Amino acid sequence: MRTTFLPFSTPTIDEDEINEVVDSLRSGWITTGPKVKRFEEAFKAYVGAPFAVPLSSATAGLHLTLLALKITEGDEIITTPMTFASTVSMIILAGGTPVLADIEPGTLNIDVNEIRKKITPRTRAVIPVHFAGQSCDMDPIFALAREHGLTVIEDAAHAAGTEYKGQRIGSLDSISIFSFHPNKNITTGEGGMVCTSDENLAEEVSLMKFHGMSREAWKRFSASGTPNYDIMLPGFKYNMMDIQAAMGIHQLPKLDGFIDRRKEIAEFYNRELADVAELALPAYAPYQQRHAWHLYTPLVRIEKLTIDRDQFMAELKKLNIGSGLHYKAIHHHAWYRENMPVPDSELPNASYASERILSLPLFPKMTEEDGRDVVAALKQVICQHRG
Ligand SMILES: Cc1ncc(COP(=O)(O)O)c(C=O)c1O
């Protein structure tokens, strides 16, 4: 058994990131400023987005995007139950009603046929989540959206570097929202980016992100600026800081290398776990795409074991192997059970995955030995708890 704990994820931070943050700290300018602009331009160019707005988180991006779309009470937004709470919370906090559509059993991405079933005259938008870094099937989603006049908002929190049929997520004709939380494929500590082809939406999000102020602080306080400003609307405090962007500037050029390494580890798991009947491994989508391998999420076939998924994770932990839970399905959480109950029979695939899913360690700095330790621990737990 390994003697040190292997976390499910840890960011890869090198001297470049550290020096750039120190440079900001020494410069006298630590909040939104020239480094945020540099990161915005670099990220926009990387994904191929016409417009990009850097923010304090992807949650902020979801919130402001939905507000910019003027969602009002009664408006329905269709999304997946296999996502982080913020996708759905932001729909509610923006004044809309979330409607959950079931997922495909293999990729765990939202199922286009299930979206179709949930469309009503009140549907305004659909939020597909590129689960684990694998692109949703966007062509049929866009076709459905065109047919019914819906806005498509891609929750691209997992999808920095993901491609769909040769196009980077962020460059499709929609709105994509990325996260730079520490366990994401690149990090700014906390941070997010709204990428879009819609200039008006980008402007609206940009205005709302900092108090609705007509000019950003660094433009007012720089030598060439003037301190006066106007408040154009009541806004939020969702801006990204230079000390965050300082990290992003050096993370972004490493993203492709990070994804290559993640892919190697995922393929190692695929090979080593292929014959383990107690695990259902993640499936590849049938269309051409580039998986960014943010997560590696097998399902534990608990029917074949004497323990449930949570006990399985606890057993792994005893062997010094960390794991993550992405995700307990939205409708299984306390608030949703209480306030917006959806029976499991309506979301059978998400309900099934919710009880069985776990995320194995997956991060660029993992060694081959770390990978072998994970596989050995999985096999040991399965062997000891076979039903
Ligand atoms: C699918 C999904 N959406 C949204 C978010 C929110 O991202 P952030 O933490 O940057 O607000 C996350 C973060 O974990 C996520 O995984």
The ligand as an ORCA input file, in Angstrom:
! r2SCAN-3c Opt
* xyz 0 1
  C     -19.914     21.815    -14.660
  C     -19.540     22.999    -13.823
  N     -20.207     24.142    -13.991
  C     -19.904     25.247    -13.283
  C     -18.880     25.236    -12.351
  C     -18.595     26.475    -11.584
  O     -17.268     26.887    -11.763
  P     -16.596     27.910    -10.759
  O     -16.089     27.108     -9.600
  O     -15.473     28.526    -11.542
  O     -17.603     28.886    -10.355
  C     -18.152     24.079    -12.145
  C     -17.060     24.052    -11.159
  O     -16.733     23.081    -10.571
  C     -18.476     22.923    -12.900
  O     -17.795     21.794    -12.741
*
